[in-house]
């Protein structure tokens, strides 16, 4: 007789799940036996920690558009899933978690590893349900997937281990209380009100300086975004989750926005008279136009999020692609292209500035900006890029120039440490023939990335591909660098070595110990050569750069409050002399274009 656990995996397969990320425990013993019997349909991928399993499920959803799936045992295993599931919730990714629970008989007895899982997962989940009868499994699974897809969120299925091992009831008895659900879902067409469309078109047509900001919600509307930008003579800034919406070689793409954004994006926002946001919930008001400066038009599929980042004049609740298709015929091409020409000039100057920054090395140490700058022209076609949260994210955002067909993502809204490595692994499982490159700080790599190198080793036969590089780039500066700079600029405190210094670990040597390729670079003149060696490896690579921790992630503009706090912190900072000298040199680079002997590029 088929067990409920076998039926659960069969139903997951019917929903298109080919891979479930997880870690074993006795609370899912029934499911583990079913995975064995399922013979890879779906496949169980053993991670080193349940948090990594949830990150991988989130990454699978981001890079494939499918539902990501993860599993964990009851009690502690379930708790471990939460950070990765919150990453999916906050970045609007469909993920289904299947979690074990103690036997129904013991619930309420303060039994070992008994946790109120419905309460625990209640906030992170759009749907959370415990299966307490074999005939219930069918509709709980179906509703979990339909909910995850519809809400672009997390759904959690809790299955006590005695239910897992009970006889399955694929078709419940035809009786009062039974329901009969089906596999299947389709994306709706969501279009805004026609009157609001005309209102939006009037605003955009009247504006003479239109600034566009796109997020991941515009990912499937690339052609339409380009057409709208061309008609409006607009520049386009990209939120971090919208990095892959448009390639960076389009001359009007100003790049990232915000604290780690570009000066071109910042100048555009400060000077625009019309703001057009598409599929983004970018939250930082200090990087948007001042209230009253610009008229606003926004497209967002979620009416709960429309007009809550900037006071909008037209609120277009709808799918970005469909809405732009309806809007574009109402737009008039702007004949005056001076605004667009200025934006393109600013982009060229910003790119030139980034090159000058990256070329500055101090006291023989590698400038971390150079690590990204040297990789950028070497990026393989069709590559997938991931990043962790840290100072390396600044260089990932600013110096890597994406071309058409490249993919990129990170933990955008939760901005948690730790997902860079599991994101890359999930991307590689999903696309074994595409190059995958992750940017990871040494803090995040120590936190959990090193452990997942064991996962890479376990599945080495599948993850190694001589034709498609697989690289984990580690920035070794022995400093939790992003928080160190935040302490200085936001709190006015000097670096506190007790919390910020981390041990120097031989990451490349560790990789070689695991049978991977390990490369170390500590020479500024060999950064490009190190990348060439890594890109040519026939095995996954840990590429360790020993970088300077005193290179500040300078924001596009610095407020008076930030400047005062940074000066205050610098007076007592243990690295004050290096910071001052390097900061001045980097800042002076902004004015190099205007020095005698330099012509405009």
N, C-alpha and C positions, 0 to 999 in steps of 0.2 A: 504494500500500500504506500502511495506517495505521501510524504510528510508535508506539513505546512511549509517548512523551510525550503523543500524542493519546489513547491508551487510558487513561493515568493521569488526565487531566482528565475523561474520560468517566466513569471509576469514581468520582472525587470527586463528580461531579454525581449519580451514582446514590446516593451516600451522603448527599445533601442539601446539599452545599456549593454555595452560590451566589456566594461571594465569597472570593478568596484575596488576602491582604495580602502585599506583598513589594517587593523592589527587584531590578532586573535585574543580570546579570553573565554572563560567558561560560560559567560552569559550569552555567548553566541555559538556554543558548541553545535547546536542543531544546524545553524547556517553553515558552519565550517564543513560539516559532513556533507551538506548539500552542495557546497562549492566543489568538493572532491568528486561527487557523483555527476556534477554538471559538466565536467571535462572542458572547462574554459568558456562555457556559455551560460552566464558571464564569467569572466576571469577575475580571480582574486589577486590583487597586487599588494604584497606585504610591504608597508612602509615601516619606518623605525619608531613612529609615534603617531597616535591618532590625530593630533593637531595637523601633522603633515598630510595625513589622508584627506582631511577636510580641505586644506589648501589645494591639494591636487584635484579634488573634485571641483572646486571653484575654478581653477585654471582650465580644466577640461571644458567647463561650460563657457568660459570666456573665449577660448581659442577655437571651439568647434560649433558653438551655438546650440549644442545638445545639453540635456540634463546631466550634470555631474552627479556621481553617486559614491557615498562612503559608508563605512560600517564600523561599529565599535561595540565592545562588550558593555555590560551594565556597570553602574557605579563609576569608578575612576576613569575607565575608558571613555564613557559617555561624556564626562566632564572635559576630558582632553579635546574633544571635537569642537568645543564652543568657539575658540578664537578663529579657527578657519571658517566656521559657519557664519560668524558675524562678518567676516570678510566678504562672504557671498551675499549676505543680507544687505550690507551697506553699499556694495557695488552692483546690486540688482542682478544677481546671477541665479539661474535655476539649479538648485542642488537638492537632492533627496538623501537624507541620512537614515539608515536602518540600524536601530540600536537594540541591544538585548536588555532584558530585565529579569529579575528573580522570578521564581515560580509564583503563580497567582496565589497558591496556598499560603505563601509566607509573607505576602504583601501586607503592610500595616503592623508587622511584628518587630520592627526595628531590626530586621534581619541583616546579615552581613552583605555589604555592598548594595543595600537597598537605599535608593534615592528617589525622591518624587520627580521622575523624569519629565512628566508632563508640565510640571511647574518650572523645572530647570530649562527646558527647551521652549517654554511658552513665549518668551520675548523674541528669541531669534527666529522662530518659525511662523510662517504664514498659516501653516496647518500642522497640527501635532496631535497624533491619535495613537492610543494603545490598542493592539489587537487582543481581544479577550475571548474570541470564539473563532474556530477555524473558518467558518463561513464568512467571517468579517474581513479576512485578509484581502480578498479580491477588490472590494470597493474602497478599502483604505489605501491600498497601493494605487489604484486608479485615481482616486481623488488627490493623493499626494502629488502625483505627476501633473495632473491638470492644474492644480493650485500653483506648483512651482513654475510652470510655464506661463500661466496667466498673470501671476503677480511678479514674475521674475524674482523669485525669492526662495526661501528655504522651506522644505517640508520634512517633518520628522515622523518616522514610523517606529513605534516601540513594540517589541514582541517578546513577551515572557518566554523563558526557555522551555517551559512545558508545552506551550502552544507551538513553538518551533517544531517539536518532536511529535505533535499530535497528527492524526490522520487528516489529510487535506480535504477540503470541500470546495473544489473549483466552482461548482455550481451549488449554491445553498438551496435548502428545501423551499419549495414554493409555498411559503407560509407568511402569515402576517408578521411584518418586521424584517423580512428578507428584502434585500435590494439586489439588482442585477446590473452591474456596471460594465463599461466597455473600455478597451484600449483605443485611444485616438484623441487628437486635439488639432486644431488648426488656428493659425494666427488670424485675427480679425483685421479688416481694413478700418482704420480709425482716422476720420477726417474731421477737421474743425468746422464750425458754423460758417456758411458762405459769407454772411455779413462781416464776421470777424476777419475773414480772409481779405475782403476788400478794404477793411479798415487798416489791416497790416500793410497791404500793398501801398495805400496812400501815404502812410508814415514813411515807408522805405523809399518811395519815389520822391518824397519831399526832402529827405535828408541829403545833405551834400557831402557828409563825412561819415560813412557807414562803417562800423567796426563789427565784425562777426566773431562769435566765440562758439566753438563746437566741442561737444563731448562725445562719449561713447554711444549716446543715443543717435548720433548721425552716422554711425559706422557703415550702414548699408545705403547711405545716400550720397556717396562721394561725388558722383557725376552731377547730381542736383545742387550740391553745395558749391561746386566749381562754377556751374552755370549761373547761380544766383550771385556769387561773388563777382563774376565777370560783368553781369548786367549792372550791378550796383556800384562797380568800381571800388569794392571793399577789400580790406585786408582780412585775413582769417587767423585768429589765435586759437590754440588748441589746449584744452584742459588735459591733464596728464592721462586720464583714461581715454581721451580722444586722440592720442598721438598717432594712431594708425588711420585716422579718418582721411587725412590728406598727406601726400608725400611732401617732404620738406624742400624738394627741389622746385616746387612751384614758387615763382618770385614774389607772390603776394601773401604767402604763408609766413606769418610772423613768429611761429614756433610756440613754445610754452608760455604760460602766463602765471603770475604770482611771484612768491618769494624766490622760487627757483626758475622764474621765467626769463624772457628776453626783454631787452630794452626796447626793441621794436614793438613788441606787444604792449608794453607799458605806455610808450609814447602814443600809440594808436588809441588806447583807452582814455588817456588823459585829454586828448584833443578831439575825439569824435563828437558828433552831434546826434548820432543814432546808433543804438546798440541792438544787434540782432543775435540772440542766443538760440542755439539749436542743440537739443538733446544733452544739455549739461546742467548740473546743479552745483557748479563751481561756487564755493561758499564765501570767498574772502572779499568783502566789500571794498577794502582798501586798494584793491587792484582793478576795480571796476570804475566807471565814470562816477563823478559826484552826483548825488541826487539832484535832479533838476537840470543837470548839464545836457543830458541826452534823452531823446524819445526812445522808448523801448518796445521791441517785438520779440516774443519768445515762442518757440515750438517745443512742447514736451508732451509725451504720451500719457503722463500721469498728471491728472488735474490737481492732485494734492500738492504738487511741486511747482505749479506754474505761477510765476510772478512773486516768488518768495526770496529771490536773491537780489533783485533790482526792481524798482517800481515800474512795471510794464504798462504800455498804453494799448497793446493788442496781445491777447492771450490765445494762442493757437494750440488747443488740446488735440493732439493727433500724432500719428506716426510721422517721423521726420521726412522720409522719402515721399510718402503719399502727399503730405502737406505741401512740401516744396514743389511737387509736380503740379498741384493745384494753384500754387501761388505764383510760380514763374511766369505764366502767361499774362499776369496782371502787372508785372514789373516793367518799367521803362529803362532802356539802357542810358546810363548817364554819359553825356557827351563830354563834360568837363572831367578829364582824367587826372587832374593835378593831385587830388587826394591819393589816388592809387599810385601815382608816380612817386610821391613822397614816401609812402609805405614801402615800396620796393627799394627805394634808396636807403631807408632805415634798416631794412632786412640785410642789404649788402654790407652796410657799415657794421651791423651786429655780428654777422658771420666773420667779418674781418677782425673784429675785436676779439671774438672767441679764439681765433687762430693765434692772435698775439698773446692772449692770456696763456694759452696752452703751451706756447713756445718758451715761456719763462720758467727756468729751473733755478733753484737756489741751493748753494752749498753742496752741489752734487746730488741733491735729492730729486726724486721723480715728482714732478707736478702732476697731481691726479687728473687734472684736466687733459693732459697729454695722452693719458691712457685711452680716454674716449675719442679724442681728436685723431689719434693715429689709427684707431679702429674704423672710424666712420667711412673713409674711402675704401676700406678693405671689406666692408660688410658684404657677405655673400648674398646673391639674389635670393629672394624668398625666405630670408632668415626670420626667426622668431626671437624677439628680445624680451627678457624679463629683468626686473630690478627689485632690489630689496629697499627697505626704508632706511635712509641714512644720508650722509653727505655725498656718497657716490651717486645718489639719485639726481643730484644737481647736474653732475657731468653727463649722466645718461640722458637727461632731458635736454640739456643745452647743446652738447657737442656731437651727439649722434644724429645724423641726418638720414631719416628714413626715405627710401625710394619706394616706388609703386610695388605692391605685392608683399611688402614686409609687414610683420605683425609685431605688436608690442603691448605689454600690460604689466601692471604691478598692483599692489594693494592701494587703491586710490583714496577711498573715503575713511576706512579704518586706519590706513597708513601704519599697519603693524609691522614690527620686525619679524623676519623669518620666512616670508613666502617666496622670496626670489629663487631659492633652490628648488622647492617642490613645484613651483610654477613651471620651471624649466623642465623638470622630469616629466610632468604631465604633458607638456607640449611635445616632448620627444616621443612619449608613448603614442600620442594622437597622430603625430606626423613624423614617423621614423626616417623619412627621406629629406626632411628639411633641416637646415642648420639651426641650432639653438644656442644662444649666448646669454648668460646671466651675469648681471653686475651685482656684487654682494660685498658689503662691508665686513671687516674682520669680526666685528661684534655680532652681526647676524650669523656669520658662518660658524662662530663658536657656539652661538645659542642653539642652533639646530642643523645648520647646513652640513657640518662635518659628518654628522650621523647619517644624513641621507646619501653621502658618498658610498656608504655601505649598501644602500638600496641600488645605487648605480652599479656597484660591483656585482650584486646578486643578479641583476638583469643585464649584465654586460653584453651578452650575446645578442640581445635585441636592441640595446641602446647605442652600441658602437656601429658606426657606418663611415667607412673611409671617404665616401663621397659627400658627407654632410657633417661638418664639424659640430661638436657638442662641448661647449666651453663654459666653465665656471670661473669668472674673473673675480679674484678676491683683492680688495684694497686693504693692504696691511699697513696700518699707521699706528697701531697699538693705542687707539683712542676711540671712544664712542663719540665720534667727531661732530655729528649733527647736533646732538644734545649739548656738547661743549660750546658750540657756536651759539646755540639758543640761550644757554646760560649767560653768555657775554652780552648778546644783543637784546634779549628780552627781560632778563632779570638784573642785568648790571653786575653780575657776579663773575669773578675770575674762575678759570678752570679749577675744578676740585679733583686732583689726581686720585683721591680715595674712591671716587665713584666713576671717574672717566678713563683712567688708565686700564688697559687690559693686557694680558700676557702676550708675548711674542711667540706665536706657534708656527712651526714649519709646515705650512699647509701643503705645499707642493710635495714635500717628503712624505707626508701622510697619504697623499693621493697615490704616490708610487708604491707605498706599503700595501695599498688596496688593489694594485694591479692596473691603476689608471696612469695617464701621463701627468707628470708634475713638472711645471716650469716656473722658475723664479727669475724675476728681473728687478735689479736694484740700480741700474744704470740708465740715466735719462737718454743716452744716445742709442740704447738698444730696445726702446719701447716698441718701435715698429717691427724690429726683427723678432721680438718675443711673440707678437701677434702672428707674424708669418709662420713661426714654428707651431704655434697652437692650432692655427687654421689648417695646417697640413697634417696634423696628427690623425692616425687611424683609430684612435681610442678617445673616450671622453677625457677632458683635460681640466686640471685645476691650474689656472694661470695666476700666479701670485706676484703682484706688484708691490714693492715696498715704497710707499708714497709719503710725501710731505704732509704732515697733519696741520701745518700752519697756513695753508692756502684757504682763504676765507671764501665761502659761497656768497659772493657779493650780490645782494638783490638789485633789481633794476633801479630802484630808488630807495634812499634811506631816510626815514623820518627823523625829525629832531630828537624825539624821545629815544629812538634806537641809537642814534649817534651819541647822545649823552650817556646812555647806559654802557655802550661799548667802550667809550673813553674811561668811564669809571671802573669798569672791569679790567681794562688794560693796565691801569696803574699798579695793580697788585697781581697780575696774571703771571704764572711761572714761565710763560712763553712770550712775554710782552715784547721783547726786542725783535724776535723773529716775525711776530705778527705785524708789528709796526712797519718794519722794512719791506716785507712782502706785500702787505696791504697797500702801501704807498705806490710801490712799483706797479701792482696790478691796476690800481685806480688811475695812475698816470697814463696807462695804455689807452684809456678811453679818449684821451685828448691827443693821441699821437697823430691822428689825421690832420690836426690843425697846426702841427709843429712845422717850422721852416724845412723845406726840402721834401715834404710829403705831398704828393698830388692826390686828388680825389680818385678813388678806384671805382 
